[in-house]
């Protein structure tokens, strides 16, 4: 096994957060929710206020704003807090200070729960966002020079995604017996091009891309830097990115409460699907047909 590469570790800035809480009676497109106003065992029928914490990024904010209209039209009062933090949203939901958050994908939620002793659950999915390796200096992976500096997300759930793409391109050797979710620099078995990997907070990757030879960017953050999927040096397929499907999360059982059902109904509308379809040349797509419970089982078995 090759000697692990020295890590140029940047300060882990606390990046995006989110969970838009919305409830309402919008036109449905594949969400599978009927009768969202029926009372659930938990949550009650008298509390008509939903508190959401959402990341301060367009792909989370704009759908939340659209869903808010549906919720308010259905008699819900909605309080939304927008933040730039990927730690606080899960903590405050676990404490019951907020009903739901909208900022993360399933792999991150699962890892965060494990690391912090929490049991938050993905209530329902919103969008799939395959990601890739981008560069401001090169147009092909083959053009990357020996010793190239490549930026990676610092958090464990995302750390190995670029490494797997590089391995599949034949530029790196990685132990592929592991799931990508559990892959890290420790799994590099050969680095013939002597790449150096710079670990940085996920929301800072877009700002750093000009200072490195290449970097792994989430589709939504790449779009904010003017980089669309067609400009990627390597890009994940929708299935490869399945563990990284984003959605709204709450405490155990939240999805079956009146508030959870109202949120799902308000977020899964034709209008919001059209917004996703129009965003950044295909950077995201609605993922309401995927089941977080089934995906979690696959993730835990990997």
N, C-alpha and C positions, 0 to 999 in steps of 0.2 A: 504494500500500500504506500502511496506517495506521502511524503511529509506534508501535513496540513499547511496551507498557505497562511502567511502572516495576515492578520485582519487589520485593516485601517478602519477602526470603529469610530463613527461620528457620534456626537451626543444624540441620544434617542429623544428627539423632540416629540412631545405628545401630539399626535396628529388627529385627524378627523373623527367625528363621532356622529351618532345619529340614530334616530328612530322617530319616524314621523307617526304620530298617533292620529288616526283619522277614522271617522266613522261616517257612514252615510249610505244613501241608496242610489249609487251611480249605476250606469249600464254595465253589465258584467261581460267580461270576455275571458272565459276559461277559469275563473277563480273557484267555481264550484260552490258558491255560497248562496243559499236560499233562506229567506226568513231571518235576516240579520238582526231584526228587532226583537226576536224572541229572547226572553230572559234566560240566563244561564245560571247554573248552580252557584257559581262564584261571581262576584262583581255586583250582584243586585240590580234592581231596576230604578232606584231612586238617585243614584250617583250618576249624573249626566255630564260629568267633566272628565275629559281625557287629557292626561299630561304626557307629552312626548319630548324626547331629547334627540335631536337630529344633527347630523354633521353639516358643517357650513360649506357644502359643495353643491353645485347646480344639480347633479344627477340625483341627489337626495332632497334638496330644497324644493325644486320646481314641482315634482310629483306630489310632495307634501302639501304645497299650496293648493294644488288642484283638488286633492283629497279633502282638504279643510272645507272647501265650499260644499262638498257633499255632506260632510258631517254636520256642519252648521245648519244646512237646509233640513236635516233630519232631527234637529233639536239638541244636538250635542254642543257643549262648550269645550273648546280645545285650547290648551295652553302648550305652546311649543317653545322650547329653548334650543337655539342653534349654538353649537360649540365646535371648537377645533381641538379635539381631545379624543383619543381612542381608549382611554382607561376609565374615565368618569362614567360614560353612558351605561356600562354594564353594572358598575357598582351601585349607582343610584336606582336602577331598576330592581336590583336584588334587595335593596333596602326598602323598596316600596315608595320611594320619593317620586318616581315616574312610573307610568303604566307600561311604556314600551320605548324602545330605541330603534333608530334606523340609521345604520352606519357601517355595518359589518357583514362579512360573509360567514358561512357555516364553519369553515375550518378555523377562522379566527375565534369565533364564539366558543367552539369546542376546546381549543387550546387555552383560552382565557379562563373558562370554567375550571379546567384541570389545574391550572397554575394558581388559581385564587380560591379554590374550594367553593365555587358557586354552581348553581344548577339552572341558570337561565336557559330558555328554550327558543328556538326559531319558531315563531308563530306561523309565518307564511313567507314565501319568497316574493321578491319584486322583480329583480332583473339578473340576468347572466352577463358577466363582463370578462370575457377572455382577455388575457394580457400578453405582453410580449417584450422583446428586447428592442430597444430603440437607440439611435445614435444621431447626433448632430454633425458628426464628422465622417461617417462611413455609410454606404448604402447596401452593404452586404456583410454577412458574418465572415465570409472568406477574406474580406479586406482588413479585418481586425489584426493589428500587428502583434508580434510576440511581446509579452509584458503589458498588454493592454489593461487599463484600469476599468473594471466593470462594477457598477453600483447594484447592490442587492437590497431588498427590504430586510431590516434587522429582525423583525419579529419571526419567531420560529415557524408559524403557520405558512409564511410566504417565502421564507429564506431560500428554499430549494427550487423554486419554480424556474428561475433562469438557468440554474445548473442543469436541470433536466433538459431544457431546450438546447443548451450548448452540447450536452452529451448526445442528444439525438441528431445533432448536426455534425457529429464526429470531431468536435473541437476539444472535448473534455471526456474523461472517463469517470463515471459515477456508478455507485452500486444501485442499480435500478430495481433490485429486489424489494426495496422499500417503496411505500407510497410517497408521492411527491410531497405530501403534507409533512412527512417525517424526515425528509431529505435536507441535509445541511452540508456545509463545507467539510465536515468530518467524514462524509461519504465519498469525497473525491479520491479516486484510486490512481489517477494519472492526470497531470496538467502539463502536457507537452509544450504548450504555448506560453507557459509561465504567466498566465493571467493573474492579476491581483484584484481581489474583491473588496469593495468598499461597502460596508454595511451602514445603512442610514434609514431613518424613519420613513415610512411609506409615503407620507404626504410631502416629504422634502425631496423625493426622487426627481420630481419634475424640475425643481430649481437646480439640482446638482447635475442634470444631464449635460449641460454645456461644459462642465469641468472634468468630465470623464470621457473615456472613449466610447462607452456604451452603458446602458442601464436598463434594468427591468422596471417597466412602468405599468401600473394598473391602467386598463383602458380608459377609465374615467379621468385619471390624472394626466395621462398622455394627451387626451383631448384638450385639456386646459392649457397644455404647453404647445398646442398647435400640431400635435402628432396624432394622426389617425391610423387605424389598423393597416391600411395599404402602405404605410411608410415604415412598418416594423421590419426589422431584420429577421425576426422569428416570431411566430405568433401561435398561441395555444388554440386548439379546437374547442368547441363548446363542451364536448364531453371531457376533455382533459381539464377544463376549468370548472367542472361540476362541483367540486368541494368549495369553490369560491363564489358560489351564487349568493347574492345579497338579499337581505329581507329584514322584516321587523321582528324583534325579539322581545320577550317578556318573561315573567316568572312562570314556573311550571303550571300548566293548565290555562294560561292566559288566553290562548287561542280559542278556547271554548266558552269564554265569558261573553257577556253582551258587548263589552267594549272591544274585545278581540274580534268578534264577528263584525262589528260596525266598522272597525278599521279595515279589515280585509275587503269588505264590500266597497268602502270608499276608495281604496287604493287600486282595486282591480276593475278598472273601467276602460271603455274604448278610448276615451280621451287621454288617459295616462299611457295606455299602450302606444297610441300614436305619438306621444311625446318621446317615449323611449326609442321608437323606430326612427324618429327624425334626428336623434341626438348624435352628433359627431361621426357621421358616415358609418354607422353600424357598430359603434363602440359598445353598445349595450342592446339587449333585447329582453322583452318581458319573459319571465320564467315561471309563470303561474301553473304550468302543467307539471312542474317537478314537485316531488313530495319531500320536505325536509326530514321527515321521520325515516324514510327509506334511505335517503342519502346519508343520514347520520349513522345508520346501521352499517352501511358500506365503509364509511370512514372509520368506524370503530373496529371493523374487521381487517382493515388494511394494515 
